[in-house]
Amino acid sequence: MFELARQLMSIPSVTGGEKDVGLFLAEQLSSRGYRVEKQLLIPNRFNVLAFTGKPRVILCTHIDTVPPVLPVSEDENFLYGRGACDTKGIIAAMLVAGDRLREEGVNDFGYLFVVGEEQKGDGAKAANKLKWESEYVVVGEPTGNKMAVAQKGTLMIDFAVTGRAAHSGYPHEGVSAIENLWKVLQDCAAANWGDDPIVGKGTFNIGVFNGGAAGNVVPATASASVMIRLSEPCDVAEERLRQIVGDRAQITIVSSSNPFVMHVVEGFETMVASFGSDVPYLTNLGKPILIGPGSILDAHTANEKVSKQELMEGAAIYERLVKRLLS
């Protein structure tokens, strides 16, 4: 399992460039005796599907990662590298669980590995159109091997403001797009983005900010990309956003998903996910379950890692969970 995780991590697959890791996975699954299919989104970009019997339970996660690519390494306790916990270690745990299930004669499950989760969920949205008659979809994300009761919603927005350039010695002759956008973002950050007894408080994060041409020029343009983690419906949050912003900035909704309550199986530890996943886009594939090894606090960091112990526990959990669902 550790070697497989290392191999997966060594193949760069930043969102939009998942082809090579998809081909590697297709070969791995084919060599294990699965029937493998590729669901093409655009040329050279595809989801990977695999099964033997009737897939009543689908083990699913994403194959794309955030940038940048990181070197792969390990020590006695951890694997390090991009995708270690988000989610190439999880893929390895799922494949090992599948090997064990088939050794026990359990075949009514399948795999779905999708592209694009780290941005708009394109792969999951495409997969949701598949005609599988599956009953459950087990989505792998780093939850510390605890089963998520619910996850926060998301609202991703691009902001843009246009000002007027001027010499910095005569700022009154210009209009600073940066200052104006920053005021808008401060007002948004100070707003209440909901508070739910299950998923907790909504949060506002300015992830990207760009603007200006030089230090001695009043900036004529400014832009920002923001992620709001929601504990309330998207339409409620979007209406509040538009009221706060008014005509002070142009806003573009990049993606959105409502808070989501999961299917929970008794006998597993639980948690609430403050992060998003592909779950809301996979509802046609069965009752959604979110669980996987690793910590979300390690995901997207410069020191991404996953515990080897958690990977072993994760494989055992996936094996036990599939058998419970099929029974």
N, C-alpha and C positions, 0 to 999 in steps of 0.2 A: 504493500500500500504506500509506504513512504517513497519507494523508488518511482512508482507511478505518479505520485504527486509532484516529485521533483521533475520528472519528464514533462508533465503538463506545465509547470511553472517556467520551464526553460523555453517554452514556445510563446513568443510575444503574441498577445491577442487583445490589444487595446481596442475599444469599441470601434467597429468599422473594419478592423483588420483581423477577423476571427477565422479566416479560411484555413490556415495551417493547423491550428489546434482542432478545428472541426474535422479535418481530414485524419489527423492522428487519432481522434476519438472514434471515428467511423471504423478505422482499421482495428483498433483495440476491441471494439464491440463485435466486429465481424469475426475476429480470431477467437472470440469467446463463444461463437456459435449463435449469435443473435442475428435476426433479420434486420438489416440496417437500411434506413431510408434517409434521404436528405430533402428537407423542405426548403426550396429555393425562394429567397426573398428578392434578391437581385443577383446578377451574375457574380459568382465567387463569394456569395454570402448566403449562408444556409443554416437552418436548425438541423440537429441530428436526432433521429428517432431510432429506437431499437427495441425489439421484443421477440419472444419465442411463442408463447401461448397467447391467450386473450388477455390484454393488459387491463385488468380491473383496477390496479394501482399503478400510478405513474410516479417514478422518481425523477424529479426535475430540478435543474438549476441552470445558471447561465455560464457561458464560456468566455465572455468578454471581461476585461479588467479596466480599471482606470489607469491613466499614465502616471508617472513614467514606469518603464520596465525596470525591475530591480534585479540585482544578482541573486542567484539561488545559493543558499548555504544551509547548514544544519549543525546542531550540536546534540548533546545527549537527549535533550528534552524538547527541542523545537525544530521546525522547518521554517526557513526564512525566504522571502521572495514575494514578488507581486503575484497575487492570487492564492497565497498560502492558505488564508482563511476565506477569501472572497473571490472565487469559490473552488479553486482547483483541488485543494485538500478535500473538500466536500465531495467533489466528483470521484476522487479515488476511494473515499469511504463508501460511496454509493455502489461503485463497481465491485468492491470486495464483498459488500453485503449481498449483491446479486449473485456472485459466485457461490456464496454459502447457501443461499436460498435454493439455487438450482441443484446443488449437491444433495439437498434435502427433498428434492422432487417438487419444489414450489416454482411454478412457471407463469402464473397469471399476473405478471407485472411487466412493466416496460420502462424505458428511459426516454426522457426528452431533455436535450441540452440546447439551450436557446442563445441567440445572439442579442446584443443591444440592451441588456437590462440596465446598464449603468447610465443610459441616456433616456430613451423614450419607450423602452419595452417593445421595440419593433418585433423581435423574435417571438415573444410571448403572445402578442396580439395576433400574429400570423398563425401560431400554433392553436390558438383558441378557436380557429375555424376548422380544425381537424374533426373528423367524424368518429373518433374513438368512442366507444361506449364504456369509458372508464368511470369508476365510482369515486376514486380519491386521487388527488394530486398532491404529492409530498414535495414541497419546495424547500430546497436546501439553501440556507443563509446562516451566517455565524450567530447563533443564539445561545452559545454555551451549552449545547445539547439539551436545551429546554424547549418545550413546545410553546409557541407563541399563542396567547389568547387573542390578541389583536395587534394591529399595526397602525401607526399614524398614517394619515393621508399626506399627499404632497401637492404642492402648487409651485411650479417652476416658472419664473417670469424673467423676461429681458426688459430692461428699462433703457430709454434713450432720451437725451435732452439736447436741444440745439441752442447755442448762445450766439455771441457775436465776437469775433476775434478783434483784438486791439493790442497796441503796445503796452507792456506791463507798467511803463512809467506813467501811462494815462488810462488807468483801469476804468475810469468813469466813461470812457469812450466805447467800452465793450460790455458784454454780458457774459459772465462766467458760467459756462455749462456745468462745470464741476461743482461749484458752490450751489447752484440751483438743484442739481441732482442729489447732492449730499443732503440738502434740507429735506427733500422728498423721502430719501431712504431713512433718515433719522426719525421722521414722523411715522413711517411704516414700522420701524424697529420698536418704537415705543408703544405701538398699538397692542391690544389684547387679541391674540389669535386663537382664543378658545381654551377651555379647560374641561376635560371630561374625566369622570371618576375612574374610567378604565384605562384610557390611553394617556391621560395627563394633559399638560399644557402644550399649546402650540408654540413653535419657535420660529424665529426669523433670522436667516443667515445670508449675509452679503458675500457671495463666493467669489465674484469677479468684479473688478472696477477698472474702467479704462477712461482716459480722457486727455485732452490737451495735445499740444505739439512741442512746446518747449517752455522752460522756466520763465522766460521773459515775454511770453505771449499769453494774453487772456484767452482761456480755452473756449473754442467755439463748439466743441462736441464733447459729450460724455456718455458713457453707457455702463450698465451693470447687469450682472446675472444673479438672481436671488432664488433661494429655495426656502419655502415656508413648509414646515412640518405641521400638519393639521390634526386637531382633535375635533373638528367640525366639518360639515360638508363643504366641498369645493365651491359651490355656488355662493354660499354664505360668505366664505373668505374672499372670493373674487369681488363680490359686491362691496365689501368693506374696503378692499384694496382700491377699487375705482373711486370710492368716495374720498379716501385719503389723498390720492394722487390728483384727482380732478384733471385739469388741463395742463398741469405743471410738467408732465412727462408723458412720453409715448410708452405704452406697455404692451408687450406681446406675451400671451400665455403659451409657453413652450410645451408643457405637459401638466397633467393633473390626475389625481386619484383620490377617492374618498377614503376616510378611515375604514378599516376592514376588520370584521370579527371573524376569527378562524373556527374551523372545526377542531375540537379538542378531544383527545382520547384519554380515558382514565388510566392512571398508573404511570403517567409521565410528569416530571416537573414542568412548571409553566413559567412564562414571563410575558411582558408586553414589549413589543418592538417599537422603538422610537424612530426607526428607519423604514424606508419603503422597500418593496420587493415586487416581483412579477405577479404575486398572488392575485391582485384585482383583475389582471388581464387573462386569467386562466380558468375562469369560473365554469366554462362549458366542459371542462375536462374532469369535473368531479368536485367533491367537497375538499376545500383547501386546508392543508396542514403545513405549518412553517416550523422547521427545526433543522439544526445542523451544528457541527463542532466549530469551535473558534469563537473569538470575541469580536464583536462589531467595533470595539475600541481600537483594534489592531488593523481593521480594514482601512484602505485608502491612506495609510501612513507610510512614512519613509522606512519604517522598520516592521513592515507587515510580517506576521508570523502565525503559526498555529502549533498548538501543543500536540506532540505525538500521542500522548495519553488520550487526549480528547478525540483524536482521529480514530483510535482503536475503539473508544467508547461509542463514537458516532456510528461506525460500521455496525457494531452490535445493536445499537438503537434502531437503525434503519432495518436491519434484519428482523428484529422483534416487532417493530411497528408494522411492517408489511404482513407478517404472519397474523398479527392481531386484526388488521383490517380485512384480510381475506377470510378470516374465521367468522 
